Amino acid sequence: MGSAELGDIPEQHLWKRDIVLRRLEPLIGGLRLISFDVFDTLLFRCCSRPADVFERTARKAAQLGLFTRPTTAAQFRALRMSAEKLAREQDVSGFGETTLERIYEHMPVQLGDRIRLLQLELETERELIFVNPYAASLIRFCKDNGIGVALLSDMYLSSEQIASFLTANGMDASLLDAVLVSSEEGFGKRSGRLYDSLLGAFPDINRTELVHIGDNEAADVEGAARRGIAAIHYTLIPETIESPFHWESVRHGPVLPAIAAVRKLAGATMPAAVLHPEEEMNIVEEPALDSLETGARSFFYRFGAEILGPFVQGFCDWVIDQCVAAGRREIHPLMREAHLLGPALERAARRRGLSISVQPLYVSRQATLLASMNDFTDRELDQVLGLGHITVGEVFHMLGVEAASLTVELPVLADLLSTPVEELHSVRFGETNDRSWHNTLRRLLLQPYARQLALRSIRIQRERLLEHIRQQCGSPDRLITVDLGFNGTIQAAIDAAYTLERQKGDSIHLLAVGTERAALQLFRGTDIRCWIGPDTAGGIARRFARSPGLIEELMMGDFGSTLRYERNDDGSIVPVTAKLNIPAEQLEYKRACQAGVMVFQSWYSVWQKAKPGLTATAGHPLEWSLPLHRVLDMPTPEEASRLGDLVHQDNFGGVQTIRLCEPLSVEWETRGGDYLIDLSSFGPDTANVFWPQGLVTRSEPYRLYVSFLRLRDAYGSAVIAFNTMYKLRREGIRSAMLLGKGEFAERLLQEALLQGIRIERVLDSEPAVQTRADDTTIDTLPPAWEETIRTDRSGYTYVIATLVRVQSCRRMLTDSYSRLNPAVRPQVIEPFV
């Protein structure tokens, strides 16, 4: 990040807005030295994993013709990782440390010029590095206040190489008092010895005047504690089993890898941090800082910053691209989602230096229905009576018919004004009459008197709709509307109203998500363009359209849908909105979520300025939508719990208020979640649930996770590793030994890290073979294994880390304890449990 970009941020105190670094504030007065880990603390990579650097290096090498034989990016990555493993194994110091130069000495000679490939990897690292603005802010604060700054890294890079990365990315390396790396010192942080070097470099500083900050719990927290040094665990980048980023990788693989750290940065930002002082959070009042550190408000804020924010940003950029291509300078997002989309579009346009006006339109399916009608016959009446939960009285009011004028003929009808139309089929005149009230209502509303009143209401509402559009739009004949989606009903109605009034219209309608029905509106001449259309791979649009209530609620404000239009005393048209019946705390949650979206936009802008050579995606809108799609398709337990409790109010004719995960009367739990998802795919007649995946996850938290994990791993050992470590976590076991080596043991190590299980040691399951004097052989335990068993005082937990010798490993372990430590019984966890 260049210094000019950092200068745009209130740098001196920006670090206090980091939800982790702000813990330093009460301690800072007593500190004389702060040390930082480097990668994933001070420096972020604009990729999903470190190995991505190797693949990017390989692609550049292929373009430059540096390979002497055809080599794919995946092949180069495997070679590079194997070379590093060999270099560490052959480290003569015994600590497994190495350097980048020694790593490339182990690369195959026939691959190409190894020195040039090494230089290309360093160049690639520099390109992908993004300086953490919070950490940079803290470093400048330290220098301004006489506090020393050091970097400590367990890394194959040299201190000179790390300093060059900082300089290339706009941070002055002279701000650092020391840079200590394991590749030069010969030992690392985990043992505590690198902290010894740090203390030796600052002999006049007491260890109580020092704090270390880093992301690795074992190296940065426990390693520091071994030397009596306080540490802050910087949890921004590492992922756990509950992390939405980890669930994304299971469902979709790497998602928006270039800005993964930016999303996490936004989620860790206290919302009072306004990155650009001239801008205000013009959508909501910022929540108080402390109220967002824990609990529901914290969740919704992070959800906006990490999940909804990228979806909104990607959609806004596409909308602006469409406007520029069409030569238009006005955007009209439709209420109620315009409450969020309006400010987001303004910010996106302003940051691109474009003068585009954003004016919302108050329209809805109900408000545009009459305006799109040319007559009032059985067909139009069916449309009105099919308006969701509309009541008899609301039908009369909508059509401008006085209920009293019709109830003279049937006085009993007056008692049914508050009855939903859809329930009239079950109401009969008497014991012998089989005509329903529904048929009677239809007959009355199609009488000449009622029909004339309905036609009058149609004409008035069409005139008022178009006048409302003229009030909001400078050039209504060049209208661009923006909506979340999904079927294009409102957009087709607006165009129909223009046509019926014989007014010129050249409207473009932009949808975030469009279904097949939206595509069919093109036959009517409606210009509908979809950011994510029905042809998008994987049925993404269908999933959004199936459970829209979640997204809609989080984008809306504190007012209901537009019902109709009325004329003010001054002649202006005013939309009439429905009364909102949403719990007060949910409005707070939505404000927190929308604040998160705004903060993501700010950080995304910072990233764009810092890394102009990188793009957030490969260009397809699908990538921007994947975080939100994953929530709908495979929610985490916390997402299902908190989002599922949201109340959704649908004002499409009447008012329906229902929780997104409302419990069902249908007995499905005994049949499993797959049964419910299949059942609810065919509409409310079978299982009326807004979000079936959320309901399933609330009942079975990891059912969908395990299903997709098994598919992504091609039915490998990933689910077995998950189940093994989940058993430990469920039983409250927080540390264990691994008994075995190899691919499955490596997978268990990764799973243990995700689930917060500490692996104390990894023991080879193969006994050593000892030859006696008489040339006979016996199996003996490796010394490390025997020492572990002898020193066990309370019964260690062992996880068998092999899938082919499970019983023999168990026997070896129990026999060894019987012989070496018979008073202690270990707990043995097997795979396939």
N, C-alpha and C positions, 0 to 999 in steps of 0.2 A: 504494500500500500504506500503510495507516495505521500510525502509530507504535506503536500497541498490538500490532499483528501482528509488527512488527519486533522488539518487545521479547520476543516468545516465542522468538526465535532467539538463540543466543550471538553477539551482533552484533559484538563487538569483534574477534573473530578468524575470523568466518565467511568472509571473503574468501580466507583461506588454503586453504579447501576447494574453491575454484574451480580447476580443472585448468590454467587459463591464468593467472589472477591470482596464483597461488602462486609464479610465476616472479619476482615482485617481492620476495619475502621476503629473499633475500640482498642485494638492492640498497637496501632501504627505509631503512637507516640513513644512507645518503649523499644522500638526496633532500631537497629543500626545496620542490619543487612537482611535482604530478601533474596532468596535464590529461587530460580524458576527451572522447571523441566522445559525442554525445548518443544518437541513434537507433541501435538494435541494439547499443548498448554499455551506456549508463546506463539508457535507456528501451527497453522492448520494446512492440511493438503486439500486441494480442490479435486478430490477423487474419493471413492468409497473405501479404498483400502490401499496400504502402501504398495502392494504388488502391482497396482494399476500404473504406478510410475514406470515399472519395467515394461509393461505392454506398450505404453505410450512411447517409451524410448525405442522399442523394437520397430514400431510403425515409422518413426522418424528415420531410424537407421535404414529401413528398407527403401524409403523415399530417396535417401541420400546415396544409396548404392553401397553401403558399408558392409553388408554381408557378402561373404564369398560363396555362400550356398543359400538356396531358398530357406528362409526361417520365418515361421509365423510368430505373431505376438505371443500366443500361448506357449509355444515352444521356447521362446526366449525367456519368458517369465519362469518356466520350469528350470531352465538351465541356470538362470541367475539365482534362484532360490537354492538350488542344489549346490552351487558354488559357494554361497554364503555358509551353508551348513558344513561343507567340507572345511572351509577356512576356520570356522569356529572350533570344529573337532580337532584340528591340527594346531591350535593355539598352544604354543610352548609354555605360556605362563600358567596354564591350567585353569584359567578363569573363563575360557570360552569367548574372549574378546577378539575382535579383528578390526581390520580397516577396509575401506572400499578398495584400496589398491590391492590388498591381499585377496580379496574376493575375486577381482578380475584376473588375478594370476591363475585362479582355478577354473576360469572359463575356457572352453575348448579353443585351442589355437586356430583350428581350421574354421572357426566361426567368422573371423574377420579381425580387423585391427582393434585389439582389446583396449589400447590406450584411448583411441578415438571413441569407442563405445562407452568407456568410463566417463569421458568428458561429456558425452551426449546425455548420460544419465544425470550428471550434475546439472546440466543445462535444463533438463526436463524438470528436475526437482525445483529449480529456481522459478520456472514458469508456473508450476502448480502450487507454490507456497503462497499462503495468505496470512499476513500478520494479524494476530488477534488484537483488535483495537483496544480491548479492555486491558490486556496485559501490557500493551505499549503505553497506555495511559498511566498505569500504575508505575511503570519504569520511569516515566518522565516525572511523575509526582515524587518518586523516591529521589531522583537526582536534584530536583528543586528543593528538597527538604533534607539534604545531607545524608540520605540513607543509601548504603552501598547496594549494588545489584550484581548478582552472579548467575550464570547459567550452568546447570548440571544435566548431563545427558548420557544415558546408556545407548551408545550409538556408534556405528562403524565410521561415521563421518568425522573429520578432524575439526578442531576448534576454528581453524582458518576457513574451512569450507562452510561451517555454520555461520560464521560472521559474514561471509560473502553473500549468503542467502538473505540475511537481514538487510545488508546494504542494497542489494538488488531490488528489495521490496520496500524501500523507502524508510527503513529504520536505521538510525545512526548507531553503528556498532561501538562507537567510542563511549556511549552511555553505559556500557558494561564494564564492570571492574574485574571480572574474571569469567572465563569460559572453560569449564572442565568437562572432558568427555572420556568415557570408559576406553575408547579405542587408543587414547594417548596415555591414560593413567594405568591401564592394565587391569583395572577392576571397576566394579560398578556400584550403583546405589543400593541394590538389594542387600548386599553384605554389610553395608554401612561404611565401607572403606572409602568410597568417593566423597562421603561427608567428612572423613578425616582429612582428605586433601583440601576440602573447602575450609575447614577450621584452620588448617596449617597455612593457607593463603591469607587468612585474616587473623593473625595471632592476638591482636588487641581487642577482638570482639568475643564476648562471652556467648556461649551457645544459647543462653536464655534471651539474647538480644537478636536472635536469628529465627526466621520462619522460612520454611521451604514450601513451594507450591508445585503440585504435579498431579498428573492424571492416573498414574499407576499406583494402586493401593499398596502392593508389596514393595515396590522400589521407592516410591515417593513418600509414603506415610510410614510404613513399618521400618523401612531402611533408615529413615531419619530418626525414628523413635529409638533405634538401637544405639544412637549416639546422643540421645537426650535432646534432640532438636524437634521443636514443634513443627507441624506440617498441616497444610490445608489440602484436602483431597479435591482436586479440580475435576469435577464430574461432568463437564460439558460434553466431551466427545465419547467416552466409553459407553457401551451399550449393555443393557441387562436383558434378562428374559422378558421383562415387562415393557421394554422400550418400544415405542411405535416404530422406530427406525429398524429395529431388528425384525419386527413382524412384517414390515415392508419387504425386507430382503427375503423372507421366507415366501411371501406371496408373489412378489414380482421380480426378485433379484435386485441389483443396484438401482435405486430410484433417485433421480436428480443428483448424481454423485458430485458434480461440480459445486453445488451449493448445499451439500449436506451439512457442512460446518456452519454455513450462514443460517440455515434453518435452526440449528441448535443454538447458535448465538442469539437469534431472535427470541427463542424460548427461554433463554437464561437472562434476558434483559428485563430489569424492573421497568414497568411501563411509564414511569415518570421521566424516563430518559427520552427527551425529544432530540433526536439526532441533529436536526436542522432547526435552529432556534426560530427562524422566520416562519416555520410551519407550525400550525396548531393541530391538535387532534380534533379536527372539526367534525368528527362523527359522534364522539361520546366524551363525556367527562372522564378523565383518567381515574382509574381505581386507586385507592390508597396503596402505598407500597407494601406495608406489612400484611395487608389483607390478601395479597397475592402470593405469599410464600408457601402456603400450605392449603390443602382443602380444595373444595369445589371451584372456587374462583381461580386458584392457581391452575387447575386442570384446564378450565375453559380458556384462560389466557394463553397457555402453552398450545392448546389445540388450535387457536387462531394463528399463532405465530408459526407453528411448525407444519400444520396440516392444511387448514383452510387458506392461509396466506398464499402459499404457492399456487393453489387453484385460482384464486382471485387474480393474482398478478399475471399468470399466464393468459387468462381470459382477457384481462384488460389490455395487455399488449396486442393480442390478436384483434380486438375491437378497434384499437387505434390504427393498426395496420390497414384494416378494412376502410376506415375513414379516410386515411391518407390516399389509398389507392382510388377511392371514389371521389376524391377532391372535395370532401365535405368537412365542415368545421363545427358541427353541432352533434352531440350525442344525447339521446333521451332514454335513460334506463327506466324501466317500469317499476313502479311501486307495487309490492312492498320491499323486494330485494334491493331496490335502488337506495335504500337507506344505507347500505354498505357499498354497493357498486358505484354509487355516485361519487363519494369522496375518493374511492380507490381509483376510479377513472381519471378524476382531476389530477391526482398525484402522479399517476403514470404518464399522463400527457405532459404535465409541467416538467417532469424530470427528463423528458425527451425534447424539451424546448419547443413544444408545439402549443399554439394558441387554439385550443379547442374548448368550446363551451359545453358544459354538462348541465342539462336541465331535466329533472325527472318528470315523468308523466304518471298521473294517478289513473290507472286503468286496471281492469280485472276481467276475468271471464264473465262475471255477472254484469258488470257495468257496460260491457261492449256487446252483450248478447242481443238486446233489443235493437241497438244501433245498427246491427248488421242485417236486420230483417227487412224484407220487402213487402211482406204480407203477414196476415195472422190467420193461419189455417190450422188444421190438425197437426201438420208438421211443426210449425212454430210453437204451438201450444205444448207439444211433446217436449220440445227443448226446454221450455220454462219449467214444466212439471218434473223434468229430469234433473233439475239443479240440486243435486245432493240432498241436503237436509232442509230444504226450504219448507216453510209451513204454509197452511192455507191462507192465513192472514198476510204473510209476506208475498204470496202470489198476487193477491188482490192489490196490495200496495204497489208492487212492481209494475203491474199493468194499468195502474191508475183507475181501478174499478172500486167503487164504494161497496164494501161488503154488505152494508145494510140494504142496498138496492136489490141484491140478489137473495138475501135471506128472508125477504117478504114472502117469496114463494115457498121457501123451505126454512122456517125459523130455526130448526134444529142445527142448521149449518153454522149459526153464530156460536154454538158451543164447541165447534171444531176449529176455530181460527188458529189456535196454538198447536194444532196437531200436524206433524210432518206429513207431507203429501204422500210419501212412500208407505205410510201406515194406513192410508184410507182404504186400501184393498180389503182389509180385514174388518172394516166397519160396515154393517148391513142395516137396511131399513127395518126389517122385521123378520119374523121367523120364516115367512114363506117367500119373501122377495129376495132374489139373488143378485139384484143390481147393487154394486158397491158405491160408496160415497165418491170414490175416485171417478167413476163414470158420470155420476151426477154433476160433479164439479166441472168436468170437461164439457158436458152439455150446456151448463149455465154460462161458461166463459166463451162459448162459441155462438151464443145468441147475438143477434145483430147489435143490440145495445152495448153489450160487453165488448164485442169485437171492435166496434168503432172507438171505444175508449182505449182499447189496447193499441190500435193503429195510431191514435193520437200520441200515446206514450212512446211508441216506437219512433215517431217523427221527432218528438221533443228530445228524447235521449240521444238521437243521432246528431241533431243540431248542437246540443250541448257538448257531446263528446268532441266533435270537430272544433268547436269554439275553444274548448279546453286545450286542445292540441295547438291551435293558433296562438293562444295566450302564452304557451310555453315555448313555442318554436318560432324562430325568426323567419324560417323558410319551410313552412309545412309541406310544400310540394317536394322537398328534398329531405324527407324525414328519415333518420336512422334511429331505430329503437333497439334497446339492449335488454335481454331478459335471460333469466336462468334457463328456462325451457318449459315444456318439453314437446308439446304436440303442435304448437303454432296456432292455437285456437284464437288467442287474442289478436295476433298479428293479422290473421285472415279476416277477422271481424273489422279491424281498423280499415283495411283496404276495401272491404265490402262497403263500409260506411261512406268512404270517399266516392266509390263508384255510384252508389245509390243517389248521392247528392250531386252527381255529375261534376265533381270537383277534380281538378288535376292532381294526381298523386304519383310520386316517383319514390316510393318508400323502399328502404332496405331494412330488413329485420334480422338482427343478429342474436342467435341463441347459444348459450354455453353448451347445452346438450339438446340434441334433436332426435326424435324417434322416427320410425317409418311414417307415422301419421304426419309429422312435420314435413317430411319430404313430399308427401302427396299434396300438400298445399301449393306446391309449384304448379300443379295442373290448373289451379284457380288464378294463376298469374301472380301469386304472392312471392316476392323475392325474399325467401328465407335462407339464411346461411348459417350453418352449424359449425361451431368450433369442434365439438365432438359429435359426430353424426352416427347414424345407424350402421354405417359401413365400417366403423372403427373396430379394429381387431379386438377379439376377446369379449365382445358384448358389453363393453364398458358403458355405452349409452343406456343399454337396457337396465343395468344395475342402478344407475342414477335415477332413471325414470321409475323404477320399482319402489324406491324408498326416498322420495324427494323431501319428505317432511323434515328430516334432520338438517339438510342444507338450507332449506327455506327458513326455518326457525332461527338459525344462527345468523342469517343475513338481515333479518327484519328488525324493525324498531318497536316502539310501544304503541302502535296503532293498528287497527284492523284493515281488512281489505276494502277497496272502493266498492260501494254498493250502487251509487247512481250520482247524478250531477244536479245541482240546484243553482239558481241564479240569485246572486246577492242584490241588495238594494242599489248598489252602484253599477249593477249590470254585469259584473264579472261572474264567471262560472266557478263554482266551488265544489270539489268532490266531497261526497258524504261517505265517511268510512265507518265500518262496523266497530262496535264496542269490543275492546279486547278483554278476553277472560283468561289471562295468563298469570300464574303466581308471581309475586313481586320478586322473589329470589331468582327466578328464571330470567327476568329482565336484567338483573345484575350480572348473571352469568353470560348473557348475550353481549352486554357491554364489555365485559372482560375479554371475550372471544374476539370481538371486533377491534378492540384496542390491540390485541395480538397481531391481527392482520395488518394494521397500520404500521406497527413496529417492524414486522417482516418486510414490508415495502421499503422502509427506510434503510434497513440493513442490506437489502438486495441492491439498492441504489449505491450504497457504499462499496459493495463488492464489485458492481459493474465498473465503477470508476477506478478501482484498484486493479482489476484484472480485465482490461478492455480486450485482450486477446483471447479470452475464454468465453464460451457460451454456456448457458445453464443447461441446455438440452441439445439434442441433435436436431431440433427444429420441429418435432412432431408434438402437437398439443396433448397427445396421449400421455406423454411423460409428466406434464404438469398435473394431470388429473389422477395419476396413480396413487399418491398419498391418500386422497379423499376416497378414491374407489376402494382401497384396501380397508378403510374404516367400515364402509358399507358391507363389504364382502367377508371380512375376517377381522372383526373388532377385537381389541385387547379386552381383558376382563374389566379394567377401569373404564374404558370407553363405553362398553355395553352397559355398565352400571350407571355412569353419570349421564351419558347422552340418552340412554333408554328411559330415564326419568323425565326428560323434557316433555312438556305438553305442547302438542301441535294443534293449532286452531285453523281449520279450513273454513273460509267464509264463502265457498262457492255455493251460494244459495243456502241461506240459513247459517247456523254456526255449529260446527262439530269440533269439540274439544276432547282430545284423547291423548294419553301418553304414547310415546313412540314404541315402548315395549309394554303395552297394556297386557296384563295376564289374560289368557284365553280360557274359555270354558271347554274347549276341545281337549280331550285327554291325549296328550302326545308324549309326555315325559317318558313313559315306559317304553315307547317305541323308538325314542331317540331323536336327535336333532335333525337328521336327514329327512325323517318323515315329516316334520313340521315344515322344513324349507320346501319340500316337494308339494305339500298340501297348500301352503300359502301362495304358491306361484300361480294359482288359478283364481285369485280374487277373493273378495270378502264372503262369498257364499260358502266357501269351505273353511277359510281361516282368515279373519279380518285382522291382520297385523301389519302395521306400517313397516316394521323392520325385523323380519324373521331371523336374520343372522344375529342381531343383537339379543333377541329373546333366547335363542339357542345358547349363546355364550354366557348369558346370565345364569343359565341352568348348568351348563357344562363348560367351564371357562376355557379349556384347552382343546375342545373337540375339533373346531375348525382349524386351529393352529396345527395340530398333529396331522390332520388330513392333508393340508397343503405342504407341510414339512415332508411327509412321506412322498408326495408327488415330486417335489423339487429335488429330493435326494434320489430319485429314480428307484425307490424302494430299497435304499441302502440302509446304513446303520444309524442315520440321524435320529430317527424316532426312538430307537433303542437307547441311544445316549441320553436323549431328553428324558425318557421314562426313568432311567437309572438315577440321574441326578435329581429329578423331581421327587423320587421316593425319599432321597436323603433330606431334601428341603421340607417335604411334607412331614417327616418324622422329627424335624428340628435338629438334624445333624448338620453342623456347619463346617466340619473339616474331615478329611479322609486321606487314606493312602491309596495309590493306584498300584495294582498288582498286574503288571504286564507292560509290554512295549509294542509299538507298531501303530498302524493307521487308526485302529479303534481307540487306543490309548490317547492319541493326539486329539481325536474327536471328543473324548471324555474331558480332556483338559480344557478344550474350548467351551464345552457345555458347562463345566464347573465354573468357569469365569463368568459366563452369562448368568448363572443361577446363584452366584455368590457363595459357592462352596470352595473352601480352601483345600487345595491338594498339597499336603505336607511333603510327601515324597513320592517318587515313582520308582517302584521296585521291579526288576526284571523277574518274570515268572519262571525263567529257565534256570534250574540248578547248575552249578558248575560240576565238571567231571574231574575227579581226582584219581590219579593212578597210584596204586600201592606198590610196595617193594616187590610183591609177588606178581606184578603186572595185572592184577585185577583192578577194576575201577569201581568207585562209589560216587553217588551224587552228593555234593555238598552245597550248602547255601552260599551265595555271595556274601562277603563280609558285611556289606551295608545292610543286607536283609537280616542277617543273624543279629547284628547290633541293634537294629530296630526292634526285633522281637524280644531280646533280652532286657531292653530298657523300658518296655511297655509296662506301665504301672496300673492303668485303669481300663485297658481294653480298647485298642484302636479300632476304627472302622476302616475296613478294606473294601475297595471296589475292584472286582475282577475285570481287568481291562483286556479281555480276549473273548472272542466269540466262538472259538473252536476247541479250547481245552479248559472249559469252565470247571468241570468236576475234578479234573486232575489238579488244577490250581487250588481249589478249595481243599482237597486232601493234603496237598503239600503244605498249605498254610496251617491247617489244624494239627497235622502231625508235627510240624516244626514247633508250634506252641506247646504241644504236649511234651515234647522233649526238652525245649529250652526254657519255657516259662509256664509251667503247668498250672500256676495259681491264677492265671489271667485267661479269660476267654474273649477273643476278638469278635467283633460283629462283621459278618461277611455279606456284602451286597453283590448279587450276581446280575448279569444282564438277563434279559428276557423275563424279568420279574413283573 
